[in-house]
Amino acid sequence: MLKMTHLSKVYRTEVVETYALRDFNIDVKEGEFVAVTGPSGSGKTTFLTIAGLLETFTGGEYHLDGIEVSQLNDNARSKIRNEKIGFIFQAFNLIPDLNVFDNVEVPLRYRGMKAPERKERIMGALERVGLASRAKHYPAELSGGQQQRVAIARALAGSPRLLLADEPTGNLDTQMARGVLELLEEIHREGATIVMVTHDPELAARAQRNVHIIDGQVVDLAEDPRFHTAYTAAAGQVRG
Amino acid sequence: MLGYYVDLAVRSLKRSPGLTLLMVLAIGFGVAASMTTYSVFRAVSGDPIPWKSSQLFVPQIDIWGPKGRLDGDNGEPPDAMDYTDAVALMRAHRAKYQSALYRISPSIVPPDPSKHPVSVGGHAVYSEFFAMLDAPFKYGSGWSADSDEQRAAVVVLNSKLNQKLFAGANSVGKTVDIDGKDYRVVGVLDNWNPKPEFYDVVNTGGFTTDQEDVFIPFQRAIDVGMTNDGNTNCSEIPKESGFVGLQKSSCVWIAYMAELDDKAAVAAYKDYLDGYFRDQKQAGRFNWPLNNRLRDLPAWLDSQHVVPSDTKISLVVALGLLVVCLVNTAGLLLAKFLRRSSEIGVRRALGAPRLAIYTQFLIEAGIVGLTGGLLGLFLTWAGVISVGWVLPKEIATLAHVNLSLLVLTLLVAVIATMLAGIYPTFRASRVQPALQLKSN
């Protein structure tokens, strides 16, 4: 579903080159739920934005659903984002001027979908996240957990093949976070491929597979004593 | 998608009413200032007879020579004719149509003895004047060449005077008392009031609030001593006093126009005019070189500076003001659009191509322009009404609001605002979604 090979991302200034990702390799199969972890500044979010075609990369290859994306123009990248990818952000990123219905509608508008189909999909997605009754509410009238559920509904409405989540519970309290996580697990059980960036070992442990990034590279956690203890313990707690 | 973008734009503009109001005011005032001055400029600079102006010519004969010229004349011969030359050119009859003319101001004595005589304005012209200028008649027609010859007491009225004297009825055949003499009405013009008054720029400056009420045969007016109510310029004091003395003098006071249909006719007429000068020189009347002119109507109006220079300056200043307003609007749009960078980032992440963002924000700029244009319409209307405060009355009265000005005002507002929105919109469409989403 998502395959990056020897991928690199370099930020250049006049005096310095900074590698955000270096010789980065990852292969996410269809239907997998992968957690991407790593310390701050390790390149997790850069990976996610490149995976979501929001940013270009400097070298290497990236195949998304079988398509090599490096040569695609803005229109083609936008079309893939719209049709194949759903985003869930830490800060929810709902548009404050639009009510819940209209926020969920945004990706469907860019797909050129007819109004009846849009409505059916939006209400279906809102029912799934338990917020159909709040369709006319504005983001400011909702709790953080509800806002994230709206963001998930927005991501789901377009029936994407790949769901990219960036710290989806980072701004939520424990109870709300649990609810969101259960929702993601449910979506995964129904067949969606999910790649989730997180700092939270407990959250990461709920994924099928963990990928760890340090200094812009994927590392094998089992071979790195700095992280082994913490992650194993957290995973054990969750699974136990 | 257009409806969607319009809806988004309206929501966005409602969200920041103060900023929106500032932009609308800037556009409204900028457009109104330019359209008000443009309405004046359009009124004074338009071709008064576009279908024929290239065939109408004004001859000038240098009867004064270098000594008679004033500083600033730039070697130009007098802009009008003396009586001798005007009559000679009419007699020669070398053009398809031609007419000498001068401004008159007779009194009309109403048939009702209880009413006082009224002073009216008009011109003494030759019969070909009406055909030459395609003057439209409501009733009847102009008089014949025979009436010119016979110095007939005939008159053509304009529709306003006909309304006043005959309640607008067909008055052809009826008589009008002009300066105590009866004149038979042969025609009534149909709201003919060309601006500028191109056939007699010399005496009217092109624009006058005086009415053109009556037209009387030229030689009839001379015979009955209807004096010139326009300008008279002399290079020397006439030897005899009075109207007859004026006719014998070298003072210029008669306008002249001829219709020449093609280049050959123009060349032939110029030859005739130059030949006439040489004949007069040979006869001892002139002792200076040939310096005649034969300009078509547009060139003539230009040479006479019919469009007032302050009107041109006002237009330039107003357009400058519009540019300043647009630059301000561009700055406000830029601030407004970039404040929504995170929304742009989200939309891009959800599949909006750059073009979609560009279109969305350009439509928002267009709606600001349209709203500013609507305000501009009202302000333009108010400006046109008030233009008399800053411009001479005869110019100010020409400015008016019509459908084309309304449409133009809206178009200028929308197009100008969209032009002002190009850079802010471009910047908005270049927002890096990754950067915005990371920073949130």
Interface residues (C-beta under 8 A of the other chain):
Chain A: T45 T49 G52 L54 E55 D74 N75 S78 K79 R81 N82 E83 F87 F89 Q90 A91 N93 L94 I95 D97 L98 V106 P107 R109 Y110 R111 G112 R154 G158 D166
Chain B: M1 Y4 L8 R11 S12 R15 S342 E343 G345 V346 R347 R348 A349 L350 G351 A352 P353 R354 L355 A356 Q432 P433 A434 L437 K438 N440
